[in-house]
Amino acid sequence: MQNKTEVVIVGGGTAGWITAYGLSKHLAKFLNITLIESDQIGTVGVGEATIPSMKVFHRLVGIDEQEFMRETQATFKLGISLENWGNIDDKYIHSFGTIGQGSWISEFHEYWLEANDQGFGGSLDDYCLELKAAKENKFALSVNKNPLLYAYHLNATAYAKYLRKKSERLGVKRVEGRISDIRKCSQTGDIVSLHLDNGRVIKGDFFIDCSGFRGLLIGETLGVEYLDWSHWLRSNRAIAVQTELNSPPVPYTRAISHSAGWQWQIPLQSRMGNGIIYCDKYLSDEDAKKTLFDNLPGEPRSEPNMLRFSTGRRKKFWHKNCVAVGLSSGFLEPLESTSIHLVTTSVIRLMRLFPFAGKGNNKELEEEYNSQTLNEMESVRDFVILHYKLTQRSDSEYWNDYRTMDVPDSLSHRLEIFRKHGYTSSDGLFHVPSWIQVMLGQGLYPERHHRASGILPPAGLKEQMTKIKNHIDMSLKQMPSHEDFIKQYCAAPSQAVK
C-alpha cells in the first residue's frame, strides 16, 4: 500500500478543527494528520451564527445534531433580523425559507407583485413559514412532514473543543507549540517542515494554513498577495463581548445598524453574543465601544475583545503545497453569517480535490480549487455589499458613502435587471428568496414584472395565494415556542430540565 500523505494543519480554533475532523472522518485511510496550535495564541472565536449549509456539513461528517447542540449551548436560527438598514427604524427579516410557490417560468415574488397590482396579496412575509415562525419565536424541525430550513447559533470556542475531541479519537495528533521557523525546498519552493520553539520539527507533504488573519504559511511564507476589498466593504474593526441572557432566546440573529457600522446579537442557551462592526475612518474605537455598550441587552459577562481586519481575499487560496482555510484565505464581515460556511465548503472542496498525485502533479487540482473558491467568495461579497448599497440612509458620511459608491459589475447588473424587470436568479450560496427579501426589504421595487404572473385571472390568483397563506398559518399553530423546543430536544447540561 502507498505511504500515507503527511498533512500538517497550522492553527486550531473553528477553522483548524473543522478541517481536521472533515479530513480524518473521510480520508484517514490515506492521511496522517497533525495539527499544531498554541494555547498562548488566542482564537477569534466570535463566529457564532451560521447558515443552513452547516447542516449539510454535519450530515456529511456524521455529527449528531442533539449532541452537538448540547455541547455548544446552541440554539436554532431561522434567519436574520436586519434593523435600520433601509432607513432608520426600518426592519425586515431575511429568512432561510422558501417563499410561496412559483413556477418554472415565474418566481413567486412576481405572482405576489401581480396580486398587489390587483389590490390583494398582503405582505410577502405571509408566504414564508420560517419567517413567520421567527417573528413569533416558534420552532420545529418539521411540520406535517415538511422540514424547515434552519441553522444554528453556537459557542464557537466550545464547537472547536467538541471537534477536537472527535478528531483526536480518529487519530489526529495535536502538537502544542509556537512556530519559530519554516523551511522550504530550495528547488520547488514548497514548504518542507515547521520548527517549533520547543525544538520539535514537524515535516509534511501538504500544509493547511488555519493561522487566522496572519496567514503565516500562505502569506508570510509563500508570499501570496492579499487583495483588498475595503473600497466596497469599508469596516475594519470589531469589538465582541458576551452578556447575560435576560429573555428566552429568539430563533434569529439581529443585525442592527448604527451611524457608522452595525451591531450583532446572537442568542445562545445561556448567554448572548454581541459585537459591533465599524470603520475607524468614521468612528473611533472609544466611540464604537460606547455605542456597543449603550445598546447591550444585558450585563457584560466578558471583557471586550477588539479585532482588526481588512476585508478581502488571497490572490490564490491554494499555492504550491499549501491551502489556506478560514481567515487566512480572506475575510468578509459576518453580516450574513457566512464565516463558518466558507470554512466548511473549503474543507469539502479540498476533500474532493485532495492531491494524491504526488509532488508537482497537482496543477489542475490547484486551479480548480482556486476557481471554485473565488466564485464562492465573490458571490458572498456581492450579497453583503447589496445591504449597504441599497440603504436610503443619509444621516452620516458613512451611509452616504455607501449609498453612492460604485459596486462590482456583477452586482450592478443584478440590481439593474431587477429594478427594470423584476428578475433575479440564484447565485451560488444565496438563492432567489434571499435576494428578494433583501432587495424588497430595503425598498427596491421593480418597475415591471413577468407577464406570465398574470396568466391566472385575479380570482384564481387570489385563491391560490390564500391557500398558501392559510397552510402556513395552520402550520404555525402546530409549532411550539423556540424555548420549549430547545428544552425538550437539546438542552445543554446547565439548562437541562430536572
C-alpha positions as CSV (number, residue, x, y, z in Angstrom):
1,M,0.0,0.0,0.0
2,Q,1.2,3.5,-0.8
3,N,2.6,5.5,2.1
4,K,0.1,7.9,3.7
5,T,0.3,11.6,2.9
6,E,1.5,13.7,5.8
7,V,-0.9,16.6,6.3
8,V,0.0,19.4,8.7
9,I,-2.6,21.9,9.9
10,V,-1.3,25.1,11.4
11,G,-3.8,26.6,13.8
12,G,-6.7,25.3,15.8
13,G,-9.9,27.2,16.5
14,T,-13.0,26.6,14.5
15,A,-11.3,26.5,11.1
16,G,-8.5,24.2,12.2
17,W,-10.6,21.6,13.9
18,I,-13.3,21.6,11.2
19,T,-10.6,20.9,8.8
20,A,-9.0,18.2,10.9
21,Y,-12.3,16.5,11.6
22,G,-13.5,16.6,8.0
23,L,-10.3,15.1,6.6
24,S,-9.9,12.5,9.3
25,K,-13.5,11.4,9.0
26,H,-13.3,10.6,5.3
27,L,-9.6,10.3,4.4
28,A,-8.0,8.9,7.4
29,K,-7.1,5.7,5.5
30,F,-4.8,7.8,3.2
31,L,-3.6,10.6,5.5
32,N,-1.6,11.1,8.7
33,I,-2.9,14.4,10.2
34,T,-1.0,16.6,12.6
35,L,-2.5,19.9,14.0
36,I,-0.2,22.5,15.5
37,E,-1.6,25.1,17.9
38,S,-0.5,27.0,20.9
39,D,-2.5,27.7,24.0
40,Q,-0.7,31.1,24.1
41,I,-2.3,32.2,20.9
42,G,-5.9,33.2,21.2
43,T,-8.5,32.5,18.5
44,V,-11.1,34.9,17.1
45,G,-13.9,32.8,18.5
46,V,-16.8,35.1,17.6
47,G,-18.2,33.3,14.5
48,E,-21.3,32.1,16.4
49,A,-24.1,32.4,13.8
50,T,-24.4,30.0,10.9
51,I,-26.5,29.3,7.8
52,P,-28.3,26.1,6.8
53,S,-25.3,24.7,4.8
54,M,-23.8,23.8,8.2
55,K,-26.4,21.0,8.5
56,V,-25.1,19.6,5.2
57,F,-21.5,19.5,6.5
58,H,-22.7,17.9,9.7
59,R,-24.6,15.2,7.8
60,L,-21.5,14.5,5.6
61,V,-19.2,14.0,8.6
62,G,-21.8,12.2,10.8
63,I,-22.3,14.8,13.6
64,D,-25.3,14.1,15.8
65,E,-27.4,17.3,16.0
66,Q,-28.7,16.9,19.5
67,E,-25.2,16.1,20.9
68,F,-23.6,19.0,19.1
69,M,-26.2,21.5,20.3
70,R,-25.9,20.4,23.9
71,E,-22.1,20.6,23.8
72,T,-22.1,24.1,22.2
73,Q,-25.1,25.7,24.1
74,A,-26.6,26.1,20.6
75,T,-30.0,27.5,19.6
76,F,-31.8,27.4,16.3
77,K,-31.7,30.1,13.7
78,L,-34.4,30.7,11.1
79,G,-32.9,33.9,9.6
80,I,-31.5,37.4,10.3
81,S,-33.4,40.4,11.5
82,L,-32.0,43.4,9.7
83,E,-32.8,46.6,11.5
84,N,-32.2,50.2,10.4
85,W,-30.6,49.1,7.1
86,G,-33.1,50.5,4.5
87,N,-33.7,53.5,6.7
88,I,-33.7,54.3,10.4
89,D,-36.5,52.4,12.2
90,D,-37.0,50.1,9.2
91,K,-36.9,46.3,10.0
92,Y,-37.2,43.2,7.9
93,I,-36.2,39.5,8.3
94,H,-34.0,37.7,5.8
95,S,-35.2,34.2,6.4
96,F,-33.9,30.9,5.2
97,G,-37.2,29.6,4.0
98,T,-38.9,29.2,0.6
99,I,-41.4,32.0,-0.2
100,G,-44.7,30.8,-1.6
101,Q,-44.8,28.6,-4.7
102,G,-43.6,29.8,-8.0
103,S,-43.5,28.1,-11.4
104,W,-40.8,27.2,-13.9
105,I,-41.4,30.5,-15.7
106,S,-42.0,32.9,-12.9
107,E,-40.8,33.2,-9.3
108,F,-43.4,33.6,-6.5
109,H,-42.5,37.2,-5.9
110,E,-43.7,38.0,-9.4
111,Y,-47.1,36.5,-8.7
112,W,-47.1,38.5,-5.5
113,L,-46.3,41.7,-7.3
114,E,-49.2,40.9,-9.7
115,A,-51.5,40.3,-6.8
116,N,-50.6,43.6,-5.3
117,D,-51.3,45.3,-8.6
118,Q,-54.8,43.7,-8.4
119,G,-55.3,45.1,-4.9
120,F,-54.6,41.9,-2.8
121,G,-51.6,39.8,-1.7
122,G,-50.7,41.5,1.6
123,S,-47.2,41.2,2.9
124,L,-44.7,38.9,1.3
125,D,-43.8,37.8,4.8
126,D,-47.1,35.9,5.0
127,Y,-45.9,33.3,2.5
128,C,-42.9,32.0,4.3
129,L,-43.3,29.7,7.3
130,E,-39.7,30.2,8.6
131,L,-40.1,34.0,8.5
132,K,-43.4,33.9,10.4
133,A,-42.1,31.4,12.9
134,A,-39.1,33.7,13.6
135,K,-41.4,36.6,14.2
136,E,-43.4,34.6,16.7
137,N,-40.4,32.9,18.4
138,K,-41.6,29.4,17.3
139,F,-39.6,26.4,16.0
140,A,-39.9,22.8,14.9
141,L,-37.7,20.6,12.8
142,S,-40.7,19.9,10.5
143,V,-44.4,20.4,10.3
144,N,-46.6,17.8,8.7
145,K,-43.5,16.1,7.4
146,N,-42.3,19.3,5.7
147,P,-38.8,20.1,7.0
148,L,-38.0,23.7,7.9
149,L,-34.8,25.3,6.7
150,Y,-32.7,26.4,9.7
151,A,-29.2,26.9,11.0
152,Y,-27.7,27.4,14.5
153,H,-26.3,29.9,16.9
154,L,-23.4,28.3,18.8
155,N,-20.5,28.8,21.1
156,A,-17.6,28.8,18.6
157,T,-14.9,28.1,21.3
158,A,-17.0,25.1,22.6
159,Y,-17.5,23.9,19.0
160,A,-13.7,23.8,18.4
161,K,-13.2,21.8,21.6
162,Y,-16.1,19.4,20.6
163,L,-14.5,18.8,17.2
164,R,-11.0,18.4,18.7
165,K,-12.2,15.5,20.9
166,K,-13.8,13.8,17.9
167,S,-10.8,14.4,15.7
168,E,-8.3,13.0,18.2
169,R,-10.5,9.9,18.5
170,L,-10.0,9.4,14.8
171,G,-6.2,9.7,15.1
172,V,-5.5,13.4,14.6
173,K,-2.3,14.3,16.5
174,R,-2.4,17.7,18.3
175,V,1.0,19.3,18.9
176,E,1.3,22.2,21.3
177,G,3.9,24.9,20.4
178,R,4.7,28.1,18.6
179,I,6.3,28.0,15.2
180,S,9.7,29.7,15.1
181,D,10.9,28.8,11.7
182,I,9.5,27.5,8.4
183,R,11.7,25.6,5.9
184,K,11.1,25.5,2.1
185,C,12.5,23.4,-0.6
186,S,15.2,25.4,-2.5
187,Q,14.1,23.9,-5.8
188,T,10.3,23.9,-5.7
189,G,9.5,26.5,-3.1
190,D,7.2,24.0,-1.4
191,I,7.0,24.0,2.4
192,V,9.1,21.1,3.9
193,S,9.0,21.5,7.6
194,L,7.9,23.6,10.6
195,H,10.3,24.2,13.5
196,L,8.7,24.9,16.9
197,D,10.1,27.0,19.7
198,N,10.5,23.8,21.9
199,G,12.9,22.3,19.3
200,R,10.4,19.9,17.7
201,V,10.4,19.6,13.9
202,I,7.2,18.7,12.1
203,K,7.7,17.6,8.5
204,G,4.8,17.3,6.0
205,D,3.8,16.7,2.4
206,F,0.8,19.0,2.4
207,F,0.1,22.0,4.7
208,I,-3.2,23.7,5.6
209,D,-3.0,27.3,6.9
210,C,-5.6,28.0,9.6
211,S,-3.5,30.6,11.3
212,G,-6.1,33.3,11.0
213,F,-5.7,36.9,9.8
214,R,-1.9,36.4,10.0
215,G,-1.7,33.9,7.1
216,L,1.5,32.5,8.4
217,L,2.0,30.0,5.7
218,I,0.1,31.3,2.7
219,G,1.1,34.9,3.2
220,E,4.2,35.3,5.3
221,T,6.0,32.2,4.0
222,L,4.7,31.7,0.4
223,G,4.1,35.4,-0.3
224,V,0.6,35.1,-1.8
225,E,-0.8,38.6,-2.1
226,Y,-3.9,39.8,-0.2
227,L,-6.3,41.6,-2.4
228,D,-8.1,44.4,-0.6
229,W,-11.9,44.8,-0.9
230,S,-12.2,47.6,1.6
231,H,-13.3,50.1,-1.2
232,W,-16.5,48.1,-1.2
233,L,-16.7,46.9,2.4
234,R,-15.1,49.5,4.5
235,S,-15.4,48.2,8.0
236,N,-12.0,47.2,9.5
237,R,-12.7,46.9,13.3
238,A,-14.9,44.8,15.5
239,I,-15.5,44.6,19.3
240,A,-17.1,41.5,20.7
241,V,-18.5,40.9,24.2
242,Q,-20.8,38.4,25.9
243,T,-23.7,39.4,28.1
244,E,-26.3,37.8,30.3
245,L,-29.4,36.4,28.6
246,N,-32.3,38.2,30.1
247,S,-35.1,36.7,28.0
248,P,-35.8,33.5,26.1
249,P,-33.5,33.1,23.1
250,V,-35.1,34.1,19.8
251,P,-34.6,31.9,16.6
252,Y,-32.9,34.6,14.6
253,T,-29.8,36.8,14.7
254,R,-30.2,40.5,15.0
255,A,-28.0,42.9,12.8
256,I,-28.7,46.4,14.0
257,S,-27.1,49.2,12.0
258,H,-25.8,52.4,13.6
259,S,-24.5,55.6,12.2
260,A,-21.1,54.1,11.3
261,G,-21.5,50.4,11.5
262,W,-23.7,47.6,12.8
263,Q,-24.2,45.6,16.0
264,W,-24.9,41.9,16.2
265,Q,-26.9,40.0,18.8
266,I,-26.6,36.2,18.8
267,P,-28.6,34.3,21.5
268,L,-27.3,31.0,22.9
269,Q,-28.9,28.9,25.6
270,S,-27.2,30.6,28.5
271,R,-25.8,33.9,27.1
272,M,-26.0,36.5,24.4
273,G,-23.1,37.1,21.9
274,N,-22.7,40.7,21.0
275,G,-20.4,42.8,18.9
276,I,-20.1,45.9,16.7
277,I,-18.6,46.1,13.2
278,Y,-17.3,49.6,12.2
279,C,-14.7,51.5,10.2
280,D,-12.2,53.6,12.1
281,K,-12.4,56.3,9.4
282,Y,-15.9,57.1,10.6
283,L,-15.9,56.1,14.2
284,S,-13.2,56.0,16.9
285,D,-12.5,52.9,18.9
286,E,-13.8,54.6,22.1
287,D,-17.0,55.8,20.4
288,A,-17.6,52.3,18.9
289,K,-17.2,50.7,22.3
290,K,-19.6,53.3,23.8
291,T,-22.1,52.6,21.1
292,L,-21.9,48.9,21.7
293,F,-22.2,49.1,25.5
294,D,-25.0,51.6,25.3
295,N,-27.0,49.1,23.4
296,L,-26.2,45.8,25.1
297,P,-29.2,43.7,26.0
298,G,-27.8,42.5,29.4
299,E,-24.9,42.8,31.8
300,P,-21.5,42.0,30.3
301,R,-20.0,38.6,31.1
302,S,-16.7,39.0,29.5
303,E,-14.0,41.7,28.7
304,P,-14.5,43.3,25.3
305,N,-12.4,41.6,22.5
306,M,-11.0,44.1,19.9
307,L,-10.4,42.7,16.4
308,R,-8.7,44.4,13.4
309,F,-9.2,43.2,9.9
310,S,-9.1,44.1,6.3
311,T,-11.9,42.8,4.0
312,G,-10.6,40.9,1.0
313,R,-9.1,37.7,-0.1
314,R,-5.9,35.9,-1.1
315,K,-4.9,36.1,-4.8
316,K,-4.7,32.3,-4.6
317,F,-6.2,30.1,-1.9
318,W,-4.1,27.0,-2.9
319,H,-0.4,27.7,-3.7
320,K,2.3,25.1,-4.1
321,N,1.7,22.5,-1.3
322,C,-0.4,24.8,0.9
323,V,-4.2,25.6,1.1
324,A,-5.5,28.5,3.2
325,V,-8.7,27.9,5.1
326,G,-10.7,30.4,7.1
327,L,-9.4,33.8,7.9
328,S,-6.0,33.1,6.3
329,S,-7.8,32.8,3.0
330,G,-9.7,36.1,3.2
331,F,-12.3,37.9,5.3
332,L,-15.9,39.0,4.7
333,E,-17.7,40.7,7.5
334,P,-20.2,38.4,9.2
335,L,-23.4,40.2,8.2
336,E,-24.9,37.1,6.7
337,S,-23.1,34.6,8.9
338,T,-21.0,33.1,6.2
339,S,-17.7,32.7,8.1
340,I,-18.1,29.1,9.1
341,H,-19.9,28.3,5.8
342,L,-16.8,29.3,3.9
343,V,-14.6,27.1,6.1
344,T,-16.9,24.0,5.6
345,T,-17.2,24.4,1.9
346,S,-13.4,24.9,1.6
347,V,-12.9,21.6,3.5
348,I,-15.4,19.7,1.4
349,R,-13.8,21.2,-1.8
350,L,-10.4,20.1,-0.5
351,M,-11.6,16.6,0.2
352,R,-13.0,16.3,-3.3
353,L,-9.8,17.7,-4.9
354,F,-7.2,16.3,-2.5
355,P,-3.8,16.0,-4.2
356,F,-2.9,12.3,-4.2
357,A,-0.9,12.5,-7.4
358,G,2.3,13.4,-5.7
359,K,4.5,16.5,-5.7
360,G,4.4,18.6,-8.8
361,N,1.4,16.9,-10.4
362,N,-1.4,18.9,-8.9
363,K,-1.6,22.0,-11.1
364,E,-5.1,21.2,-12.4
365,L,-6.5,20.5,-8.9
366,E,-5.0,23.7,-7.6
367,E,-6.5,25.7,-10.4
368,E,-9.9,24.2,-10.0
369,Y,-9.9,24.7,-6.2
370,N,-8.9,28.3,-6.7
371,S,-11.6,28.9,-9.3
372,Q,-14.4,27.4,-7.2
373,T,-13.3,29.3,-4.1
374,L,-13.1,32.6,-5.9
375,N,-16.5,32.2,-7.4
376,E,-18.0,31.5,-4.0
377,M,-16.3,34.4,-2.2
378,E,-17.3,36.9,-4.9
379,S,-20.9,35.7,-4.7
380,V,-20.9,36.2,-0.9
381,R,-19.2,39.5,-1.3
382,D,-21.8,40.8,-3.7
383,F,-24.6,39.7,-1.4
384,V,-23.1,41.5,1.6
385,I,-22.4,44.7,-0.5
386,L,-26.1,44.6,-1.5
387,H,-27.2,45.5,2.0
388,Y,-25.0,48.6,2.0
389,K,-25.7,49.8,-1.5
390,L,-29.5,49.7,-1.1
391,T,-29.5,51.8,2.1
392,Q,-31.6,55.0,1.9
393,R,-29.9,56.4,5.0
394,S,-28.4,59.9,4.7
395,D,-27.7,60.6,8.4
396,S,-24.0,60.2,8.3
397,E,-20.9,60.3,6.0
398,Y,-20.6,56.5,6.4
399,W,-24.1,55.8,4.9
400,N,-23.8,58.5,2.3
401,D,-20.5,57.0,1.0
402,Y,-22.0,53.5,0.9
403,R,-25.3,54.6,-0.8
404,T,-23.4,56.5,-3.6
405,M,-20.5,54.1,-4.2
406,D,-19.8,52.0,-7.3
407,V,-20.3,48.3,-6.9
408,P,-18.9,45.3,-8.7
409,D,-20.2,44.8,-12.2
410,S,-21.8,41.5,-11.3
411,L,-23.9,43.2,-8.6
412,S,-24.7,46.2,-10.7
413,H,-26.1,44.0,-13.4
414,R,-28.2,42.1,-10.9
415,L,-29.7,45.3,-9.4
416,E,-30.4,46.8,-12.8
417,I,-32.3,43.8,-14.2
418,F,-34.3,43.5,-11.1
419,R,-35.1,47.2,-11.0
420,K,-36.3,47.3,-14.6
421,H,-37.8,43.8,-15.0
422,G,-38.3,42.2,-11.5
423,Y,-35.9,39.3,-12.4
424,T,-33.2,37.8,-10.3
425,S,-31.6,34.4,-10.2
426,S,-30.0,32.0,-7.7
427,D,-26.2,32.6,-7.5
428,G,-24.1,30.0,-5.6
429,L,-24.9,30.2,-1.9
430,F,-27.8,32.6,-2.0
431,H,-31.0,31.6,-3.8
432,V,-33.8,33.8,-5.2
433,P,-35.7,34.2,-1.9
434,S,-32.6,35.6,-0.2
435,W,-32.0,38.2,-2.9
436,I,-35.7,39.1,-3.0
437,Q,-36.0,39.5,0.8
438,V,-33.1,41.9,0.9
439,M,-34.0,43.9,-2.2
440,L,-37.6,44.3,-1.3
441,G,-36.8,44.7,2.4
442,Q,-34.7,47.7,1.7
443,G,-37.1,49.3,-0.7
444,L,-36.0,48.3,-4.2
445,Y,-39.2,47.5,-6.1
446,P,-39.2,46.7,-9.8
447,E,-40.8,48.8,-12.5
448,R,-42.4,45.8,-14.0
449,H,-42.6,42.0,-13.7
450,H,-43.0,38.9,-15.9
451,R,-46.3,38.9,-17.7
452,A,-46.7,35.1,-17.0
453,S,-47.6,36.0,-13.5
454,G,-50.9,37.3,-14.8
455,I,-52.0,34.1,-16.6
456,L,-54.4,33.3,-13.8
457,P,-57.4,35.6,-13.6
458,P,-57.4,37.7,-10.4
459,A,-59.9,35.4,-8.6
460,G,-57.8,32.3,-9.3
461,L,-54.6,34.0,-8.3
462,K,-56.2,35.2,-5.1
463,E,-57.5,31.7,-4.3
464,Q,-54.0,30.1,-4.8
465,M,-52.3,32.7,-2.6
466,T,-54.9,32.4,0.1
467,K,-54.3,28.6,0.2
468,I,-50.6,29.1,0.7
469,K,-51.1,31.7,3.4
470,N,-53.7,29.6,5.2
471,H,-51.5,26.5,5.1
472,I,-48.6,28.5,6.7
473,D,-50.9,29.9,9.4
474,M,-52.1,26.3,10.2
475,S,-48.6,25.0,10.3
476,L,-47.5,27.9,12.6
477,K,-50.3,27.0,15.1
478,Q,-48.8,23.5,15.5
479,M,-45.3,24.7,16.4
480,P,-44.0,25.1,20.0
481,S,-42.1,28.0,21.2
482,H,-38.4,28.1,20.4
483,E,-37.6,28.0,24.1
484,D,-39.8,24.9,24.7
485,F,-38.4,23.0,21.7
486,I,-34.8,23.5,22.9
487,K,-35.7,22.4,26.4
488,Q,-37.1,19.1,25.2
489,Y,-34.7,18.5,22.3
490,C,-31.2,19.7,23.1
491,A,-31.0,21.5,26.5
492,A,-27.3,21.9,27.5
493,P,-26.4,20.4,30.9
494,S,-26.7,23.7,32.7
495,Q,-30.1,24.3,31.1
496,A,-31.5,20.7,31.4
497,V,-35.0,20.4,32.7
498,K,-34.9,18.4,36.1
